[in-house]
Every structure is written in structure tokens, then in C-alpha cells.
């Protein structure tokens, strides 16, 4: 039974089927053999009786009348007309040939006899046949000699007819004994039938009990784990990924349970990773937002406004305050993660206007964004960090005046933005370092590339790895960064 519990479900079902099928097959074979034996016994007895009865009816009459004709006609048995049909229905025979035929028939009856006493009767009949043959020879000799007709008839009546009568009675005894054996066969069949019913009943009860037990065990080993799996699934659906099912067995349910445990563990790990990624993303966005509202930028802007006010440049003060207000309004954007391209363009324009008051001797800028993009949305603070990076790491480190050019156009299902400067540019080693850092899931916290790397991470997080930033740069020739974003009219994230 231990092996049964360790078997697979398929093996258990096969074992249950065999438990029912094999006993029933045994019972069926047993009943067929019993029925066949009884049928054979009846058939043998019937065949013997029919065969013996055939000679009982014909032998005495044919021998007696054939010898009677030989006496009254004073003919030898060879002169008798063999096979002649008489008026009384008998057919004449050659006594010697017919006695030989009867001996062969006795051999068959002895061989087919179903009981020993029948064989004894046939043995006596054969002895009587030999005596009959001698009497026929004696009568033939007397008829051909000096026996008178009266002597021939007396010998015929006293010997021939008496012997044929004994032969007939011997065959009738054989038939009677075989017929009596019908009753013995019937009694034996009744006993065997009762035995068959007992065997069938016992085998059936045993098969039912064993099959029932195995079925209950198999059903329990299926329904209980499945019910447990259902309960565990409900708990997982409620958010509890710590649940585990038992996997003690080795069948298909155990495989399913182990797979469920592994899946639950993997889902729990993935959920924790997603939570951690969300936390990291919000931390990154918070850091990025804090970087945009850094005190140095705000202090420098306010100092510029104070200086303009002292110089009584009222119009410039109004423009600076308006640009600063617009900058912070877009930066905060009521807590939204996505803004329109038009709002992003206004944001970088406000930023460049503020910076141009401070760096008007070295900074020029151009913004050329296609009108068809203005209704699309993108993550906020996507272009402004790139513009800031171009100013502080490109234009400020170059002698003379520099230009920052921002473009945007739609290409199929995507939007392509470019921020290009003619500043100092990057060496091949620095460019390769930047590209490698952008591909890392946890990039190095490099102050020179923190903003752009986080922009790239946010874009890939929202749209997929095929989107993001790409750089080309050469020393003293400037830098160009390309932003690839999927064009979407409806804000997909909150």
C-alpha cells in the first residue's frame, strides 16, 4: 500500500481498474470452463446413447432374419442377398461382416464411455459377439452337413437368437448406465454451480472492497490537495504570497503543488521588486525635482532680480519674475507625472529665459518643435535636464558664445526630440562611460550625469527598453542628445 500511495495518479487509476477487471476476468474464465465441462459431459453422454441406440434397434433383427433366411432357403451366408430390404423393414446382412462392424462399434462405445461399468458391459458384448460368430460357423457347417431342417431351426432358436438377445440387452444396459450418468453429471454441475456462485461472490466482494478502498484513497489524495490549493490561491489573490502547500507525495498533484509554491514565491519576489522599484522611482523623481529647485539656481535668480530692481529695470524684473513663476508652475504641475509637449516646451523656454539674463554674453538658444506634437504627452522634466546639462557642461566650458538648439518632430508612432549644443563636447572615453552608465539598472551616482541618466531610466520604465536617450559627441565640436518617446495622446500613467 505504501507503493500505491507513492504511485502517480495515472498508475493509481490503472491499479484500480486492474483490481476490478482481473477478478472479474478470473470469474468469467472460471464460469466458462465450468459451463464448457458440463456441456462436454452432456454432449459425450448424448452422443454415446444415440450411437448405441442405433445398433440396439437394428443388430438383433438383421442377424436373426438373415440367418433365418439362410436356414429356410438352405443357402450359405455368402449366397444371401446382402442389403435386401425385407417386408418387415429389416435389411439382410452378411453375418460375419456385420459382426465385425459391431465389434468396431463396441470399440468406439468403450472408448467414449463416461463410466467404467459401461466399458465392462461393452466388453461382455464383444465376448458374446465372438460366441455368436462361432455359432454362425457351427450352423453353417451343420447346414452343409447332415443336419436336418428341424435340427437347424432348433440350433438357430437355442443359440443364434439367444446370443443376439444377450447382445441387445448388453447394449441396452450400456445405454441405461450412460443415461444414469446424466443424473451424476447434473448433481456434479449443481455442486459446481454452487461453488461458482460462492467463488464469484467472494471474489466480487473482495474486488469491490479493495477497489473502494483504493478509490477513496486516490480520491482523497486528489481532492484534499486541490481544495488546499484553492484555499492557498484565494490567499494569494488577497495578497499573501507567503502561503505554501504540502508536497509530500510524488504524483501529479505534488508536481502542481511544487509549481504553485515556486510560482507564489516568484510572484512575491516580483511584487517586492516592483514595490522597491516604485520607491526608487519616486525617490529618483524626488531627487530630480529637488535638483531642479536647488537653492543655487533660486538664489542666483533672485539675486539677478534684486540687481535689476536696483537698476530700475522694471520690465526686465517683470519678465524674470514671470519666467520664474512659469518655471516652477511647470516643475510642480499639480503632482502630475505627465505633461503635454507644449507644457514641456514652455518649461525649457522659461528656464532658458532665466539663464539668458545671467549668461547673455555666452548663451543663445533656438526651439523648433513641430506643432503636431503639442497635444501629445511625455514624462515631465524630460527635456529641461538635458538643456541644463548642455548649458553647464557644454556652453559654460567653451570660449565665446554658444548655441543650444532644441527640436522635436513626429516619426511614425514615435516622437524624436534633439538637444544640441556647440559647446566643449566629450572625449571618446567620457562618452563611452556615459553610455555604459545609462545601461546599468543601478548607475553610479555621478554628479555630472545624474539628471540625464534618471531621465533615461524614467523613459525606459514608462515605454520600454527600445526608448530613451542616445548621445553623440566630439571634443570641441559639441554634443547632441536624441530622445525617443512613443507618441501618445492620452496620459497612460498617474
Secondary structure as UniProt FT lines:
FT   HELIX           2..6
FT   HELIX           9..72
FT   TURN            73..74
FT   HELIX           77..79
FT   TURN            82..83
FT   TURN            87..88
FT   HELIX           95..112
FT   HELIX           116..144
FT   TURN            145..146
FT   HELIX           149..155
FT   HELIX           156..160
FT   HELIX           161..237
FT   TURN            238..239
FT   TURN            241..242
FT   HELIX           252..292
FT   HELIX           295..310
FT   TURN            311..312
FT   HELIX           314..332
FT   HELIX           333..335
FT   STRAND          338..340
FT   HELIX           341..358
FT   TURN            360..362
FT   STRAND          363..369
FT   HELIX           371..373
FT   TURN            374..375
FT   STRAND          377..379
FT   HELIX           384..390
FT   HELIX           391..395
FT   TURN            396..397
FT   STRAND          402..411
FT   TURN            412..413
FT   STRAND          414..421
FT   HELIX           428..439
FT   TURN            441..442
FT   TURN            447..449
FT   HELIX           450..463
FT   TURN            465..466
FT   STRAND          468..474
FT   TURN            475..477
FT   STRAND          478..486
//
